[in-house]
Amino acid sequence: MEKTAMIAMRTLTAVGRPMRFAPALLVMSFILLIPAPEAPAGSRDCHQVLRVYDGDTVLVSLAGGRHLVRLLGIDAPETSKERGQPGQPFSSKSRRHLTDRILNRCVGLQIYGKGHYGRRLGVIHLEGVNINLEMVSLGLAEVYRGRTPDGFNRRPYEKAEAEARRSRRGMWVQGASYRSPIDWKHRR
């Protein structure tokens, strides 16, 4: 580092007088020597959300392409799959909230692999907020009942769901008439 500083000072005074930006350039030479912190595996600072399909599936720019991402750990109310047919209660509200929150925004994304439909399984963060967990806290999704990848902690999601149920937030206002998205999908 001392050699770098000496070279910087010599360069700055090469014309016979110190340059007025010498202190800033000297500081910059030291900053460049400090290694940048590593991002968590499978993440990057900015992924543009290109489309929101429903309350738990989005399209993002990822690794030079466009990829479907399933929000890990949550299951949002099912949207209609057939024209003219209603979706599950609160499916529109769930999708609308997620759209308002992240569409066309730059989000953090932690990928945990791929699910059985080939979608990437991920946790989305926006401005320090875990969006997956927020969906559960607001009663716009329940905790996913299936198996989750190793390393994923579902306990905060279970606590958030229990609190949303107790407070009758979002879809939990339905009380006894509430049906889980997994039951709704297989209702026939």
C-alpha positions in Angstrom: 0.0 0.0 0.0 2.8 2.4 0.8 4.3 1.9 -2.7 0.8 2.7 -4.2 0.6 5.9 -2.2 4.1 7.0 -3.2 3.3 6.4 -6.8 0.1 8.4 -6.5 1.9 11.3 -4.8 4.7 11.3 -7.4 2.1 11.3 -10.2 0.2 14.1 -8.5 3.3 16.3 -8.1 4.8 15.5 -11.5 4.2 18.9 -13.0 6.0 20.6 -10.2 3.1 21.5 -8.0 0.5 19.4 -6.2 -2.8 18.9 -8.0 -5.9 20.1 -6.1 -7.5 16.7 -6.2 -4.5 15.0 -4.7 -6.2 14.0 -1.4 -9.2 12.5 -3.1 -7.1 10.5 -5.5 -4.9 9.3 -2.7 -8.0 8.1 -0.8 -9.3 6.4 -3.9 -6.1 4.5 -4.4 -6.5 3.0 -1.0 -10.2 2.2 -1.5 -9.4 0.3 -4.6 -7.2 -2.0 -2.5 -10.0 -3.0 -0.1 -11.8 -6.2 -1.3 -15.5 -5.8 -1.9 -17.8 -8.0 0.3 -19.1 -11.1 -1.5 -22.8 -11.4 -2.2 -24.6 -14.5 -0.9 -24.6 -17.5 -3.3 -27.3 -17.2 -5.9 -28.0 -13.5 -5.4 -27.2 -10.3 -7.0 -27.9 -6.7 -6.1 -30.5 -5.9 -8.8 -33.0 -8.0 -10.7 -35.7 -6.2 -12.6 -39.2 -7.6 -12.0 -40.7 -7.8 -15.5 -44.1 -9.3 -14.8 -46.2 -10.5 -11.9 -48.3 -13.6 -12.8 -50.0 -14.1 -9.4 -49.3 -13.6 -5.7 -46.3 -16.1 -5.8 -44.9 -16.2 -9.3 -42.9 -13.5 -11.1 -40.7 -13.0 -14.2 -37.4 -11.4 -13.5 -34.2 -10.6 -15.4 -31.7 -13.1 -14.1 -28.3 -14.3 -15.4 -28.6 -12.5 -18.7 -32.1 -13.8 -19.4 -35.7 -13.9 -18.2 -36.7 -16.5 -15.7 -39.8 -17.5 -13.8 -39.3 -17.3 -10.0 -41.7 -18.9 -7.5 -41.7 -17.1 -4.2 -40.3 -19.7 -1.9 -42.1 -20.6 1.3 -45.5 -19.1 0.3 -48.6 -20.2 -1.5 -50.9 -17.4 -2.6 -54.6 -17.7 -3.5 -55.1 -19.2 -7.0 -56.0 -16.9 -9.9 -58.4 -18.1 -12.5 -56.9 -20.4 -15.1 -59.9 -20.2 -17.4 -61.4 -17.2 -19.1 -64.6 -16.0 -17.4 -64.1 -18.2 -14.3 -63.5 -16.6 -10.9 -60.2 -17.1 -9.1 -59.9 -18.0 -5.5 -61.0 -15.3 -3.0 -58.2 -12.8 -2.4 -56.3 -13.9 -5.5 -56.7 -10.5 -7.2 -55.7 -8.6 -4.0 -52.7 -10.8 -3.6 -51.5 -10.3 -7.2 -52.3 -6.6 -7.1 -50.3 -6.0 -3.9 -47.3 -7.9 -5.3 -47.6 -6.0 -8.6 -47.8 -2.6 -6.8 -44.8 -3.5 -4.6 -42.3 -5.0 -7.0 -43.2 -4.6 -10.7 -40.5 -2.8 -12.7 -38.5 -2.5 -9.5 -34.9 -3.6 -8.9 -35.1 -6.3 -6.2 -32.6 -8.5 -4.4 -33.1 -12.2 -5.0 -31.8 -15.3 -3.2 -32.3 -18.4 -5.3 -32.6 -21.8 -3.6 -32.6 -24.0 -6.7 -35.5 -25.1 -9.0 -38.9 -26.4 -8.2 -40.7 -29.4 -9.8 -42.2 -27.1 -12.6 -38.7 -25.8 -13.5 -39.2 -22.4 -11.9 -36.5 -21.0 -9.8 -37.3 -20.9 -6.1 -36.4 -17.6 -4.5 -36.8 -15.1 -1.7 -37.3 -11.5 -3.0 -36.0 -8.5 -1.0 -36.9 -4.9 -1.6 -35.3 -2.1 0.4 -34.4 -4.5 3.2 -37.9 -6.1 3.3 -38.5 -9.8 2.7 -41.4 -9.6 0.2 -42.3 -13.3 0.6 -42.7 -12.9 4.4 -44.6 -9.6 3.9 -47.2 -11.5 1.7 -47.8 -13.9 4.5 -47.9 -11.2 7.2 -50.6 -9.3 5.3 -52.7 -12.4 4.9 -52.2 -12.5 1.1 -50.5 -15.9 1.1 -50.2 -18.8 3.4 -47.1 -20.8 4.3 -46.3 -23.4 1.6 -47.3 -26.8 2.9 -44.9 -28.8 0.7 -41.2 -29.6 1.1 -38.8 -26.6 1.0 -35.1 -26.7 0.1 -32.4 -27.3 2.7 -31.3 -24.0 4.3 -34.7 -22.3 4.0 -36.1 -21.4 7.4 -39.9 -21.5 7.4 -40.3 -20.6 11.1 -40.7 -16.8 10.5 -43.3 -17.6 7.9 -45.2 -19.9 10.3 -45.2 -17.2 13.0 -46.3 -14.5 10.5 -49.2 -16.7 9.3 -50.3 -17.5 12.9 -50.4 -13.7 13.6 -52.3 -12.9 10.4 -54.8 -15.6 11.2 -55.3 -14.3 14.8 -55.7 -10.8 13.5 -58.0 -12.0 10.6 -55.9 -10.1 8.0 -56.4 -10.5 4.3 -57.7 -13.9 3.3 -58.0 -15.0 7.0 -61.1 -12.8 7.3 -63.0 -15.7 5.6 -62.8 -17.8 8.8 -64.1 -21.3 8.4 -64.9 -20.8 4.7 -61.2 -20.3 3.9 -59.7 -23.0 1.6 -56.0 -23.4 1.1 -54.6 -22.8 -2.4 -53.6 -26.5 -2.6 -57.1 -27.6 -1.8 -58.6 -25.0 -4.2 -56.4 -26.4 -7.1 -57.6 -30.0 -6.4 -61.3 -29.2 -5.8 -62.6 -31.2 -8.7 
